[in-house]
Amino acid sequence: MTDERTYSISRETSETSINLTFGVDGEGKSELETGVPFLTHMLDLFTKHGKFDLSLTANGDTEIDDHHTTEDIGICLGETIRHALGTKEGIRRYGNAFVPMDDALAQVVVDLSNRPHLEYRVELPADRVGTFDTELVHEFLWKLALEARMNLHVIVHYGHNTHHIIEAIFKALGRALDEATLLDPRVKGVPSTKGML
């Protein structure tokens, strides 16, 4: 379902059940029930800093671990971003954001190119933040980039606190994606010499 630059998706598998609505031109409002508290926190930051609107209810097999739920939320969010942007006419296409979080400095660069790629230059000092397995950050971002069909480069320049590093990444992701999705009156049609993205 689409309404201007908003899209909703429902996805049900034997492992997860997800209902997600994403609005590009939002107010930074989120309503989130993921069953994965740390991911909920990160998605709230992403939404706030990107000035998006995000409504998400996810039920997954978190009694096993958080992998399936985190991965499938990345899939659904990426798909809603892609559909909400439609033909991508008039968008800036590229976005770049640096975000510091105390000791950490993260940079995220986005190209809404219809060519999925994740470049992940991140070293996380700890394997877990609370109960959250930090290798799932890569899993989430890769599925997001794949389904949104975007180039996503994530670079952490430095940092020693794992929570701070991941928080800086999600804030920078929101801000870079906000810049890339902005409508620019100078852009006529699709921002590509190919005539399509």
C-alpha positions in Angstrom: 0.0 0.0 0.0 1.4 3.4 -0.9 0.2 7.0 -0.3 2.6 9.6 -1.6 6.0 8.8 -0.1 4.7 6.2 2.4 4.5 2.5 2.1 3.2 -0.4 4.3 4.2 -4.0 4.3 3.1 -7.1 6.1 5.4 -10.1 6.1 4.8 -13.5 7.8 7.1 -16.5 7.9 7.5 -19.5 10.2 10.0 -17.4 12.1 8.6 -13.8 12.2 5.5 -11.7 11.7 6.1 -8.1 10.8 3.8 -5.1 10.0 5.7 -2.0 9.0 4.8 1.4 7.7 7.5 3.9 6.6 7.0 7.5 5.7 9.8 9.5 4.1 8.3 12.9 4.8 7.6 12.6 8.4 8.2 14.2 11.8 10.6 11.8 13.4 7.8 9.8 15.1 8.1 6.1 15.8 5.8 3.5 17.2 7.9 0.4 17.7 7.4 -3.1 19.1 10.2 -5.3 17.9 10.8 -7.8 20.7 14.5 -6.7 20.5 14.9 -3.8 22.9 18.3 -2.6 21.6 17.1 -2.6 18.0 14.0 -0.7 19.1 16.3 1.9 20.6 18.4 2.1 17.4 15.4 2.4 15.1 13.9 5.1 17.3 17.1 7.1 16.8 17.2 6.4 13.1 13.6 7.7 12.7 14.2 10.8 14.8 17.3 11.8 13.1 16.0 11.1 9.6 12.7 12.9 10.3 10.8 9.9 9.0 7.7 8.3 10.5 8.0 4.6 11.3 5.3 2.2 12.7 6.5 -1.3 13.3 5.2 -4.4 15.1 7.3 -7.5 15.0 6.9 -10.8 16.6 9.7 -13.3 16.1 11.4 -16.4 17.6 13.5 -14.3 20.0 13.4 -17.2 22.5 16.0 -18.7 20.1 17.9 -15.4 19.4 17.4 -12.0 17.8 18.8 -13.0 14.4 15.6 -13.7 12.4 13.7 -10.7 13.8 16.5 -8.3 13.2 17.2 -9.6 9.7 13.5 -9.6 8.7 13.0 -6.0 10.0 15.9 -5.0 7.8 14.2 -6.7 4.8 10.9 -5.0 5.4 12.3 -1.6 6.1 14.4 -1.7 2.9 11.4 -2.8 0.9 9.2 0.0 2.2 12.0 2.6 1.5 12.3 1.4 -2.1 8.5 1.5 -2.7 7.9 4.8 -0.9 10.4 6.5 -3.2 8.7 5.3 -6.3 10.5 6.4 -9.5 12.9 8.6 -7.4 12.1 11.7 -9.6 13.4 14.9 -8.0 15.4 13.3 -5.2 19.0 14.3 -4.3 20.0 10.6 -4.5 23.2 10.9 -2.5 23.5 11.5 1.3 26.4 11.8 3.6 26.5 12.2 7.4 29.1 12.3 10.1 27.8 11.7 13.7 29.9 11.8 16.9 28.7 10.0 20.0 31.1 10.8 22.8 34.2 8.7 21.9 32.9 7.4 18.6 32.6 9.0 15.1 30.6 7.3 12.5 30.1 8.2 8.8 27.3 6.9 6.6 27.2 7.5 2.8 24.1 6.6 0.7 23.5 6.4 -3.0 19.9 5.4 -3.9 21.3 3.9 -7.1 19.2 0.7 -7.5 22.5 -1.1 -7.1 22.6 -2.8 -3.7 25.9 -2.8 -2.0 27.1 -2.6 1.7 30.6 -1.5 2.5 31.0 -2.0 6.2 34.2 -0.6 7.7 33.3 -1.2 11.4 35.1 -2.8 14.3 33.0 -3.4 17.3 34.9 -4.0 20.5 32.2 -6.1 22.2 30.2 -9.1 21.0 27.1 -8.0 22.9 25.4 -4.9 24.1 23.1 -6.2 26.8 21.5 -9.3 25.2 21.9 -8.0 21.6 24.5 -9.8 19.4 26.4 -7.0 17.8 27.2 -9.0 14.6 23.5 -8.4 13.8 24.2 -4.8 13.0 25.9 -5.9 9.8 23.1 -8.4 9.1 20.5 -5.6 9.5 22.4 -3.1 7.3 23.1 -5.6 4.6 19.4 -6.7 4.3 18.4 -3.0 4.4 20.8 -2.1 1.5 19.8 -5.2 -0.5 16.0 -4.6 -0.3 16.2 -0.8 -0.6 18.5 -1.4 -3.6 21.0 1.2 -2.4 24.7 1.7 -2.0 25.3 1.9 1.7 28.8 2.7 3.1 29.3 2.6 6.8 32.6 3.8 8.2 33.5 4.1 11.9 36.6 6.4 12.1 37.2 5.6 15.8 35.5 4.7 19.0 35.9 2.3 21.9 32.4 2.0 23.4 30.3 -0.5 21.4 27.0 1.1 22.3 28.2 4.5 21.3 29.6 3.2 18.0 26.3 1.5 17.0 24.2 4.5 18.1 26.4 6.8 16.0 25.9 4.5 13.0 22.1 4.5 13.3 21.9 8.3 13.8 24.2 8.8 10.8 22.1 6.4 8.7 19.0 8.4 9.4 20.6 11.7 8.5 22.3 10.4 5.3 19.1 8.8 4.1 17.1 12.0 4.9 19.6 14.0 2.7 19.4 11.4 -0.1 15.6 11.3 -0.2 15.0 15.1 -0.1 13.2 16.6 -3.0 15.4 19.1 -4.8 13.5 21.6 -7.1 16.7 21.8 -9.2 16.5 18.1 -10.1 14.4 17.6 -13.1 13.2 14.0 -13.4 15.4 11.2 -12.2 19.0 12.1 -11.0 20.8 9.9 -13.4 22.2 10.3 -17.0 20.6 6.8 -17.7 17.2 8.3 -17.2 16.2 5.8 -14.5 17.3 4.5 -11.2 
